[in-house]
């Protein structure tokens, strides 16, 4: 039987396929690398604040660093730890930050302040004698959970001011036989906690009754667990496989096998409609949470240990090896159409004013083209350009790297004053090279005690010692600090001498005032000081009535 004619299928070229890409694919392709920071050791944990401006916190060895994602500079540095730190969590309002570590302590910091006392923990709880691998704030933010290598879950009240071992947990549960590696707290119910450990088990706990409501066998050590939207489903990362489980039946619904090595981190993005997975195979994959199909995949230069995405989906932080990479979503490119291209061509063709025709009687026509002189561009100095772009750390490097030449110390101090007034002097001084630190200390030694510079350079000196006070300095820097200390002691001696001299002068002046007052009280009103003197001018000014006539001499009587 004859069949009706069917047209052949159209095959799209690669260029046409890229035009017809899915919107989700284009959305994640716009995520491009912004900057990379080098940490002193392996980046063990990465978290992004839930509130703007979405600061990034990382742990590496014995250091906790807070980064500003707007200017891409370190915002604060916490390094007063005896052992390594390895877990972070922000409270829902972004004001408090909790960390755990190898000391077995849970510490809570205030992240709104960036200097001074903010480096001291607000609360310290001795949660375990082993490593605390995971810490989590409750959704209400009034309690905190610690999950440690001893397999225990502990819940503490943040309002409790007890320090260290004196802090008593509200609830304590022996959750696993082996170390707990990860956990999650339900956003719907404060009393539901999900834990995963190295005993290959994932368990769901009701901490009110301290009972296990569900147990899953993942066949590999569990690296990450996550509640999916609605919290009827959970995602687990164990080995190279990511599994989606139903909490009501305890059965796996699907398995995502896009990695060929261990998956280390799971995160939700785009209003919980996208699941991000990262592993030590140097891959970061994005899946839809509707049908769990792969949207996009990134290739990284090193094994990825942790990942996080901001609430607005504009920033992504990836910890890989000893590097922290920040990604930011690029803006949508303007669509190029035929009309727009023609308009651009017309704009390019006409680069000057049209010619003007002048017609005069009995003369030939002449064409005169009116040309306007281009305005001279205002040249801004390099340092001013950096300050306008808020590149404060680059300004410090330029001023004190030895390449900047300025005969006026006032110019350098004025640049420093701008950075101090913006409140960015601590971030600008942090992480500078040895040569920059040395030149800065030499400059402070020479200019600190000049009256017109003292107010600004005093703030610079205080910020320098707050930033580098806890770090081991080079011996040449120690010499410069000792010279500054000697200069300061000499200045203090001079100030003491001036103060004593001012006191002596005040004593002399006050004594003189008392003597003058006592002498004036003894003198009467009619007293005249000194002998009167009469000048010719005074005689001429006398009136005739004022002159007393001389008495005539009586004649002598003779007998």
Helices and strands as residue ranges (DSSP letters): H 14-19, H 23-29, E 31-38, E 43-48, E 56-60, E 63-68, E 73-78, E 85-90, E 96-101, E 105-110, G 116-119, E 123-126, E 132-137, E 143-148, E 152-157, E 171-174, E 180-185, E 192-197, E 201-206, E 211-217, E 222-227, G 229-231, E 233-238, E 241-246, E 252-256, E 263-269, E 274-279, E 283-288, E 294-299, E 304-309, E 315-320, E 323-329, H 338-349, E 356-358, E 366-368, H 382-388, H 392-400, H 409-421, H 425-429, H 434-447, H 454-468, H 475-522, H 536-540, G 544-546
